[in-house]
C-alpha cells in the first residue's frame, strides 16, 4: 500500500450549536483534501441544539487522519463506525 492509496472511513460527528456557522465539513475538503459524502444528517435551519452528521470520508490514510485530528482539535465528538455497534 502506497501513501497515495485511497481509502474510506465512516464516522458520525456531533456539531455543537456554537459551530453551526463554521464551515467544519467544508474545511475537511478544502484544507485536508478529503472527499466527504454526507450519508445522514440532523440539523434544522434555525437549530438551537446540536447537529449530527454521518460522513463517509475518502482520501489517503494521512489525509483522513489529519482530518480526524482537526475534528478532535475542535473538541467535536466523533464516532468511528468500527468502534460502535449501533451502525
N, C-alpha and C positions, 0 to 999 in steps of 0.2 A: 504494500500500500504506500503510495507516494503522498507528499504533502498536498498535492492538488486534487486528490480523490474526493469527490463529493459524497457527502453522507447526509442523513436526515436525523432529526431528533424532534420528538413531540413533547411539548411542555404545556403546562397550564400556568398562567401568571395572573396575579391579582394586582390590579391597578387602583391604588387608593384615590379618593376624590381629589386630593392635593395634586395629583399628576394628570388629571383629566385634560388639562390644556397643554400638556407637554407631549412632544412627538416621540414618545418612548418607542413605539413599534417602528416608526419611520427611521429612527436612528439605527435600529438593527440592520436596516437595509443600507442606508447611506454611509454610516460610519464603520460598519463591520462586514459589509458586502454579502449579507445573507439574503436569500430568497425566503420570504415569510408568507405562509398561507394561513389565514385565519379560518380555522375549521369550525369554531363556535365562539360566540361572544354574548355577554350580558352587560350592556351599558346603555342606559337611557340618555336621550339628548340633554335633559336637564337633571341628570342623576345627582342625588345628594349623597349617595353611598359609593361603595367600591364597585369597580367593574372587573369582570373575569374574562379572560381570553384563552382559548385553546389554540395553540400555534403549532404549525409544522415548520421547523427551521431547516433550510437546506444550505449547505456550504461545506467548506473543508472543516476538518476536526478543529483546527486552530481558530477559524472564523466563528464556529459555534461556541467554542469555549470562551473566546473573547466576548461574544455577545452575552453569554450567560454571566460572565464576570461583571459586565456592565449592569445587567439587571440586579445582580446581588449587591453591587456597589450603591445602587439606588435604594437598597433595602426593600425590594419588592419580594413578595412570596412567590416562589417558583416551585412547581411540582414537575418532576420528571416522570414520564409515562412508565418508565422501567422501575420506578420506585414506589408506585402506588397501585393499589389493587382495584380502584373504582373506575378505571377507564375501560 
